[in-house]
Amino acid sequence: MMDPNADMAGRHWDAVVIGAGPAGALAAREIARRGRSVLLVEKARFPRWKVCGACLGVAGVETLQRVGLGGLLGRIGARPVVRTRLVWRGRSVLVPMRGMVAVSRGALDAALVLAAREAGAHFVDQTHARVFGDGSVVVDDQTVPARSVVLAGGIRSAGRDGEAGAAVSKDAWIGLGVVAPLTGAGSLPDDELTMLVGRRGYLGRVVTEDGMANWAAAVDPAFVRSCGSPGEAMRAICDEAGLGVTAPGTGWVGTPALTRSTPAQRGRLYRVGDAAGYVEPITGEGMSWAMLGAAALAPVLDRALASDRHAGAWARTHAGLFRWRRARCRVVSRGLRSPLAMHAAMAALGAGRPARAAVVGRLIGGHA
Ligand SMILES: Cc1cc2nc3c(=O)[nH]c(=O)nc-3n(C[C@H](O)[C@H](O)[C@H](O)COP(=O)(O)OP(=O)(O)OC[C@H]3O[C@@H](n4cnc5c(N)ncnc54)[C@H](O)[C@@H]3O)c2cc1C
């Protein structure tokens, strides 16, 4: 997908965007749509898979509609998720969902990059970019002249040691993910998100548009070590949930600790998506936040470029957008770790009250 005409070092870019996940690709598109010159740099070869639950929540779907990309999910065949099956200690409740879709990260991220290119952004993949303290960007050993830098490099570029104001939560769990053929998962329906909750982690499974089962988990890293391998840990969570479903035993890919924070702006360095911080629950939120952030960043950056003043407007906008969303996610992730809260939630949902199911559906990223 590399753009052969990018001529990285030969231009003075209005914005260099690092990372072509949902945050970077959509930010590049939105900035380019405002007539700015944009270079989008991605280290992986595209299209690429990444660890993710592959459920895009209502907020993400609505953001795409708002920026004129409402047809994108249909074109790539994203599948509606019609219910969440929450499984805990042998009990299972169904939460009706509306508005959430399951989509593979290979297809979604490639479609967003294509949209960025159609808006005029230049794209190079298989290319590593580095940002230095003074805001200069080096791409494949070349210094690239840039008036602003958007760091959208995902979770690994947030909360770095020694970075001012950055923090990784002490009890943060890690992520695990794998994609597997449908065989062996038991007789789970294809149109649901199955969430298996254990004491030391939780595991979700959906079927994406390519007919594959996408598994993703948040788990205590000490538990994975004590089980001997990610596959054993995942199978232990399945056994504890007691639905008779078996997760794949091999092929799991891990992430660093999930919950972390980093200031969203330092002068003309702007952060968006996971690069600006992430809170653990794994369904329906991260990609939506990445897209919401990208759509909100573009007008702020455009104004800063027009006045040549990068005075902190993005830090304020970002805090306003995400403060309560992060707080809500912290509540959900603590609830999933608490037997008392899980017991209460399962009892409330099991009583068959639609209003309660609606609240839980919203908390996990879809209208119920
Ligand atoms: C286990 C797990 C399950 C999840 N489930 C869901 C879910 O169901 N729904 C949901 O909405 N969210 C989910 N998330 C969160 C979601 O995956 C992220 O929030 C989302 O991918 C963030 O998008 P992003 O664009 O910020 O970063 P990413 O998608 O991580 O993209 C960053 C990109 O930057 C590139 N990059 C990094 N450094 C460089 C560099 N130096 N130079 C060039 N390129 C670079 C990377 O290769 C990558 O392609 C889950 C996360 C985990 C860990």
PDBQT file of the ligand as one rigid body, heavy atoms in Angstrom, charges set to zero:
ROOT
HETATM    1  C1  LIG A 401      -6.956  -7.400  24.230  1.00  0.00    +0.000 C 
HETATM    2  C2  LIG A 401      -7.549  -6.169  23.622  1.00  0.00    +0.000 A 
HETATM    3  C3  LIG A 401      -8.862  -6.171  23.156  1.00  0.00    +0.000 A 
HETATM    4  C4  LIG A 401      -9.422  -5.021  22.622  1.00  0.00    +0.000 A 
HETATM    5  N1  LIG A 401     -10.706  -5.054  22.151  1.00  0.00    +0.000 NA
HETATM    6  C5  LIG A 401     -11.254  -3.949  21.618  1.00  0.00    +0.000 A 
HETATM    7  C6  LIG A 401     -12.576  -3.994  21.067  1.00  0.00    +0.000 A 
HETATM    8  O1  LIG A 401     -13.247  -5.019  21.000  1.00  0.00    +0.000 OA
HETATM    9  N2  LIG A 401     -13.079  -2.826  20.570  1.00  0.00    +0.000 N 
HETATM   10  C7  LIG A 401     -12.377  -1.662  20.592  1.00  0.00    +0.000 A 
HETATM   11  O2  LIG A 401     -12.890  -0.643  20.141  1.00  0.00    +0.000 OA
HETATM   12  N3  LIG A 401     -11.119  -1.612  21.062  1.00  0.00    +0.000 NA
HETATM   13  C8  LIG A 401     -10.546  -2.730  21.580  1.00  0.00    +0.000 A 
HETATM   14  N4  LIG A 401      -9.268  -2.695  22.029  1.00  0.00    +0.000 N 
HETATM   15  C9  LIG A 401      -8.528  -1.440  21.968  1.00  0.00    +0.000 C 
HETATM   16  C10 LIG A 401      -8.097  -1.119  20.541  1.00  0.00    +0.000 C 
HETATM   17  O3  LIG A 401      -7.420  -2.212  19.980  1.00  0.00    +0.000 OA
HETATM   18  C11 LIG A 401      -7.200   0.112  20.564  1.00  0.00    +0.000 C 
HETATM   19  O4  LIG A 401      -7.742   1.062  21.443  1.00  0.00    +0.000 OA
HETATM   20  C12 LIG A 401      -7.074   0.732  19.171  1.00  0.00    +0.000 C 
HETATM   21  O5  LIG A 401      -6.423  -0.143  18.293  1.00  0.00    +0.000 OA
HETATM   22  C13 LIG A 401      -6.297   2.050  19.265  1.00  0.00    +0.000 C 
HETATM   23  O6  LIG A 401      -6.059   2.533  17.989  1.00  0.00    +0.000 OA
HETATM   24  P1  LIG A 401      -4.765   3.409  17.695  1.00  0.00    +0.000 P 
HETATM   25  O7  LIG A 401      -4.896   3.862  16.291  1.00  0.00    +0.000 OA
HETATM   26  O8  LIG A 401      -4.565   4.390  18.767  1.00  0.00    +0.000 OA
HETATM   27  O9  LIG A 401      -3.526   2.396  17.852  1.00  0.00    +0.000 OA
HETATM   28  P2  LIG A 401      -3.217   1.050  17.065  1.00  0.00    +0.000 P 
HETATM   29  O10 LIG A 401      -4.422   0.471  16.491  1.00  0.00    +0.000 OA
HETATM   30  O11 LIG A 401      -2.404   0.234  18.015  1.00  0.00    +0.000 OA
HETATM   31  O12 LIG A 401      -2.298   1.508  15.867  1.00  0.00    +0.000 OA
HETATM   32  C14 LIG A 401      -1.003   2.011  16.074  1.00  0.00    +0.000 C 
HETATM   33  C15 LIG A 401      -0.202   1.808  14.811  1.00  0.00    +0.000 C 
HETATM   34  O13 LIG A 401       1.018   2.527  14.937  1.00  0.00    +0.000 OA
HETATM   35  C16 LIG A 401       2.075   1.776  14.365  1.00  0.00    +0.000 C 
HETATM   36  N5  LIG A 401       3.311   2.265  14.958  1.00  0.00    +0.000 N 
HETATM   37  C17 LIG A 401       3.685   2.205  16.263  1.00  0.00    +0.000 A 
HETATM   38  N6  LIG A 401       4.875   2.804  16.456  1.00  0.00    +0.000 NA
HETATM   39  C18 LIG A 401       5.265   3.239  15.228  1.00  0.00    +0.000 A 
HETATM   40  C19 LIG A 401       6.429   3.937  14.772  1.00  0.00    +0.000 A 
HETATM   41  N7  LIG A 401       7.395   4.301  15.620  1.00  0.00    +0.000 N 
HETATM   42  N8  LIG A 401       6.525   4.228  13.449  1.00  0.00    +0.000 NA
HETATM   43  C20 LIG A 401       5.543   3.871  12.593  1.00  0.00    +0.000 A 
HETATM   44  N9  LIG A 401       4.415   3.204  12.981  1.00  0.00    +0.000 NA
HETATM   45  C21 LIG A 401       4.273   2.912  14.281  1.00  0.00    +0.000 A 
HETATM   46  C22 LIG A 401       1.717   0.342  14.758  1.00  0.00    +0.000 C 
HETATM   47  O14 LIG A 401       2.329  -0.598  13.914  1.00  0.00    +0.000 OA
HETATM   48  C23 LIG A 401       0.191   0.359  14.593  1.00  0.00    +0.000 C 
HETATM   49  O15 LIG A 401      -0.214  -0.049  13.291  1.00  0.00    +0.000 OA
HETATM   50  C24 LIG A 401      -8.666  -3.839  22.544  1.00  0.00    +0.000 A 
HETATM   51  C25 LIG A 401      -7.328  -3.826  22.962  1.00  0.00    +0.000 A 
HETATM   52  C26 LIG A 401      -6.778  -4.983  23.495  1.00  0.00    +0.000 A 
HETATM   53  C27 LIG A 401      -5.339  -4.975  23.898  1.00  0.00    +0.000 C 
ENDROOT
TORSDOF 0
